[in-house]
Amino acid sequence: MAKPRRNTSIFLRTVEFITTVAILGLSGSVLAKVGHNIPRVSFTTTVAAIDVLYLGYVGLFVPVALNNTTPSFIILGAQGAVWILYLASWAAIAAKFPTDCSTSSWENSSRATCRAYQALLPFTLFNWLLYGVEGALFLSYSYVNEVVNYGLGHTFRPSPFYWGSIFALDLGLVRQCCGILLFSRSSERERKYHVDAEDGVGHREGEIASADENILAEEETKAVPEEPAPTGHVVHDHHVRGSAQGPARASMQSNRTATGEPVGVSRV
């Protein structure tokens, strides 16, 4: 399961980077050839530049400087913000989209410039959809499970991620998705660890057992069954309930002779 997550993250971030570079090239070309500012094109250029900075954070800064760890709330906020910006970008381009580039009527530019402007629409729309897919994967496999298992406060602490910061690296954070168990081995090991910890298996040296365990051990000692005494012998167990020590001792003394031997026992 590790390789598909890592490969998926690399694929999505690589495609996103290529598309973003294409948007920067197209928008810069349009602005350079038109010769004046077009707000919707300039806005698209700014969004692409922000995307490049974010890709630099998850693709270079997090793996190199932060050892593939980053707070989850940064990824959530950045993914959501860039997703909204791309939505506004392609919507602004579509609002004044030229349907025919055969004439030079669009912004007094050439046909090639008009074609470049038209290409901005599918590229920005594609990046918006790509960010939607990445955000859905991040929420399903990383963020939601982290909040459920560790609480909202844990998202403000550094968490380990695969390259691209889409899939969490810790199996404890991604063992479930949509109620389906994905990592049974990890879950079984964790469950066994918690059961052993709760049962207190194997006290360490010098550790004091709990009061309940001491009471249980004492009750087991009291409940040990006593073996029946052989016939013809006197029981000397002073702990047997109901036994009378005085009469038994008198009977023993009456059965002995002056020499201290029992009556009726002949010497050889």
GIJOWO-V87052 format. One record per run of one state. SS is the DSSP state (H for helix, E for strand, - for the rest). FROM is the first residue (numbers start at 1). LEN is the number of residues. If there is no record, write none. Layout:
ss = <SS;SS>
from = <FROM;FROM>
len = <LEN;LEN>
This chain:
ss = <-;H;-;H;-;E;H;-;H;-;H;-;H;-;E;-;E;-;E;-;E;-;H;-;H;-;H;-;E;-;E;->
from = <1;2;35;39;66;69;72;96;106;109;111;151;152;157;158;162;168;169;176;178;180;182;184;200;211;223;245;255;256;257;262;263>
len = <1;33;4;27;3;3;24;10;3;2;40;1;5;1;4;6;1;7;2;2;2;2;16;11;12;22;10;1;1;5;1;6>
